[in-house]
C-alpha cells in the first residue's frame, strides 16, 4: 500500500498545523525553522516561506548552492496491540511526514511581510501582532532575512492505518488517546474503508 494523503490539501494542512521543519543545506548543516506554505488552488504547496537569522552559516551555504532538503514531521504516535481485539496483531507507529526538495532564494525585501505572515498564522485572530513591538520590530527584523523555497519535489509519507481492516481501524481510533493523530487517521482513510 502506498502511504500518501488522500488530497494535496492534507500536505498543506500538515505544514500549517506543524510548521517547524528541518531545513538542510547541501553541506548537511540543518536548522529548525517555522515555515509557511504557499499553495496552489487545489491546496498543493508550491513554495515555503521562512526567515533565517543573518548570522546563521547556512546563508552562505545556500548562496553557494540553493538546493534544500526540508523535513516536516506531523502527527505521530505508537499504536499498541492492546487497542485491537485480534491477538496476532502487532504494534506499529503511525505518522505523517514530508520530505521536500526545494530551491531556496533569499528575498530580503519580503522580510517584514514574512514575519507578519508567520505571526498571523501562529496567533489566533485578534492575538498578538508584530506591530505591538513598536520600534523594536524594525530593529529585530534587520537581524533576519526572509527566503522563499520553491518546491521541486514533495514526498509525503502518511502511514495512518490506511492498510488496516475496517474493524481494526475502528478499534484503534476508538481507543487511541492522541486526538490529533486520530483526526489525521480519519481524514486520510479512504471513504469506502470507514
ChimeraX attribute file (.defattr): number of C-alpha atoms within 10 A of each C-alpha:
attribute: neighborCount
match mode: 1-to-1
recipient: residues
	/A:1	6
	/A:2	9
	/A:3	16
	/A:4	19
	/A:5	22
	/A:6	14
	/A:7	13
	/A:8	16
	/A:9	16
	/A:10	21
	/A:11	26
	/A:12	22
	/A:13	16
	/A:14	20
	/A:15	23
	/A:16	17
	/A:17	12
	/A:18	17
	/A:19	23
	/A:20	18
	/A:21	21
	/A:22	20
	/A:23	22
	/A:24	20
	/A:25	22
	/A:26	15
	/A:27	11
	/A:28	12
	/A:29	12
	/A:30	17
	/A:31	17
	/A:32	15
	/A:33	15
	/A:34	21
	/A:35	28
	/A:36	23
	/A:37	23
	/A:38	19
	/A:39	16
	/A:40	13
	/A:41	8
	/A:42	10
	/A:43	16
	/A:44	18
	/A:45	22
	/A:46	17
	/A:47	19
	/A:48	22
	/A:49	24
	/A:50	23
	/A:51	23
	/A:52	20
	/A:53	15
	/A:54	15
	/A:55	11
	/A:56	11
	/A:57	13
	/A:58	21
	/A:59	19
	/A:60	13
	/A:61	17
	/A:62	19
	/A:63	12
	/A:64	11
	/A:65	15
	/A:66	17
	/A:67	21
	/A:68	24
	/A:69	22
	/A:70	24
	/A:71	19
	/A:72	21
	/A:73	18
	/A:74	24
	/A:75	21
	/A:76	20
	/A:77	17
	/A:78	13
	/A:79	19
	/A:80	15
	/A:81	15
	/A:82	15
	/A:83	18
	/A:84	20
	/A:85	12
	/A:86	11
	/A:87	8
	/A:88	8
	/A:89	13
	/A:90	11
	/A:91	13
	/A:92	13
	/A:93	12
	/A:94	19
	/A:95	20
	/A:96	24
	/A:97	21
	/A:98	19
	/A:99	17
	/A:100	20
	/A:101	20
	/A:102	22
	/A:103	17
	/A:104	22
	/A:105	18
	/A:106	20
	/A:107	15
	/A:108	16
	/A:109	11
	/A:110	15
	/A:111	22
	/A:112	19
	/A:113	12
	/A:114	22
	/A:115	20
	/A:116	13
	/A:117	18
	/A:118	19
	/A:119	15
	/A:120	16
	/A:121	14
	/A:122	15
	/A:123	12
	/A:124	10
	/A:125	9
	/A:126	7
	/A:127	9
	/A:128	13
	/A:129	16
	/A:130	16
	/A:131	11
	/A:132	9
	/A:133	12
	/A:134	9
	/A:135	9
	/A:136	11
	/A:137	14
	/A:138	13
	/A:139	11
	/A:140	12
	/A:141	17
	/A:142	13
	/A:143	12
	/A:144	19
	/A:145	22
	/A:146	22
	/A:147	22
	/A:148	22
	/A:149	25
	/A:150	20
	/A:151	21
	/A:152	13
	/A:153	12
	/A:154	18
	/A:155	13
	/A:156	19
	/A:157	18
	/A:158	25
	/A:159	22
	/A:160	27
	/A:161	24
	/A:162	22
	/A:163	15
	/A:164	13
	/A:165	11
	/A:166	15
	/A:167	13
	/A:168	17
	/A:169	21
	/A:170	16
	/A:171	14
	/A:172	22
	/A:173	19
	/A:174	12
	/A:175	14
	/A:176	16
	/A:177	12
	/A:178	13
	/A:179	11
	/A:180	12
	/A:181	21
	/A:182	22
	/A:183	13
	/A:184	23
	/A:185	25
	/A:186	17
	/A:187	15
	/A:188	20
	/A:189	19
	/A:190	13
	/A:191	9
	/A:192	6
	/A:193	13
	/A:194	12
